[in-house]
């Protein structure tokens, strides 16, 4: 099976920024502990604090989809419901 890579960025509304920053480390740790996660990086932009660059790699489509399902029902998923996502997914 082919590795799945997600690249892009998110735009966080200013009103949600403090919550996103507070929850990011927990979200990162939980994702890295998922079976099939190879790499997970979310980095706040140095010039625009509401932009976070995202890079993820999973061993296959199944692991990627399981990650997406976990996130949707997580605290992170609820906290980032107003975030604008700009992603490309490659296999």
Order of alpha helices (4+ residues) and beta strands (2+ residues): beta-alpha-beta-beta-alpha-alpha-beta
